[in-house]
């Protein structure tokens, strides 16, 4: 009888462990999908900005990182179900961070062109 109870408890514990593993895999897939979408949008936006703003190839990685961060936060704002209970940043805060980060990466003339592009 003790063996049967022990076996049942073991199977029950195994069942619970499997359920949490499935949930973790689901979250991992959502994060991968989100990162793929964000990276694609950021790459496309960086290429467009390079043509319009005219920044150097050296600046491209920095601009990409700034745009990627901006795209990530705006994606979370547009898809609040992905935040898992965390409050996403406000759009005004995200825009302000974008401006500050771009200002530190671009020259003054490039930043003016960026602002003209971004505001339209």
N, C-alpha and C positions, 0 to 999 in steps of 0.2 A: 504494500500500500504506500509506503514511504517513497518507493522508487517511482510510482505512478505520479504522486504529487510533485516530486522533484522534477520529473520529466515534463509535467504540465507547466510548472513554473518556468522551466527553461524555455519551453516553446513560446510561452507568453512573453518572456523577456526578449526572445529573438524576434518575435512579431513586432514589439514596440521599437526595437532598434531598427528594423527594416523600414518602418513608417517614417522615422526621423531622417533616415538616409535618403529616402525618396523625396522628402520635402527639401532637403539640402540640394539635391541634384536639380530640382525644379528652380530653386533660387539661382543656382549657378548658370543654368541655361538662360534665364531672364537677364542676368548680368552680362553674359556673353553677347546676347542679342542686342542689348542696349549699347554695349561698347562698340559693336560692329556698326550699328546705325550712326552713333555719335562720331566715330572715326571717319566714316565715309562722308558725312556732312561736313566735318571739319576740314577734310582734305579738299573737298570741292570748293568750299568757301575760301580756303587759303589760296588755291589756284586763281580763283576769281579776284581776290584781293591783290595778288601779285601783279596781275595785269592792270588793275585800276590804280592801285597805290604806287606801284613801282618800287617795291622794296627789294633789297639785295638778297641773293641766295643765302647769305650768311644769316640774315634775319628770318629766313623762312621757317626754321625749326621753332624759333621763339614765337613767331606769329601763330604757327600751327598749334602750339601748346595753349596759347591764350584763347584761340578760337575753339579749341577742343573743350576747354574748361567751360567756356561760355555756352557752347552747344549742349554740353552735358547738363548744365543747370537749367537751361531753357527746356530741354527734353523732359527733365523731371517735373518742371512746372506744367508742361503740357500733358504729362501722363502721371498724375498724382498717385495712381494706384501702385506705381513702382517704388515709391518712397518708403513703403512698409511702416507707416505710422509716423515717420519723421516729417517735420514741416519743411517743405522745400523753400529755398531762398526766394525772396520777392524779386519780381522782374526789375524793379528799380535798382535794387542792390546788385543784381547780376549785371545790369547795364553799366552801373557805376564802376564795378570791378573791371569790366571789359575796357572801358575808357582809360582807367588808371593803368592797367597792364599794357594796353596798346601804346599809351603815351610813353611808357618806359622803354618800349621796344623800338618804336618808330621815331624818325626825325620829326621835327615840327611840321615841315611841309607835307611829309607822308601822312602824318596824323590828321592834318586838315583834309586831305583827300579821303582818308578813311572815314572821317566824320561825315563828309558830304555823301559818301556812298552808304554808310550805315544809317543815316537819318532818312534816306529815300526809300 
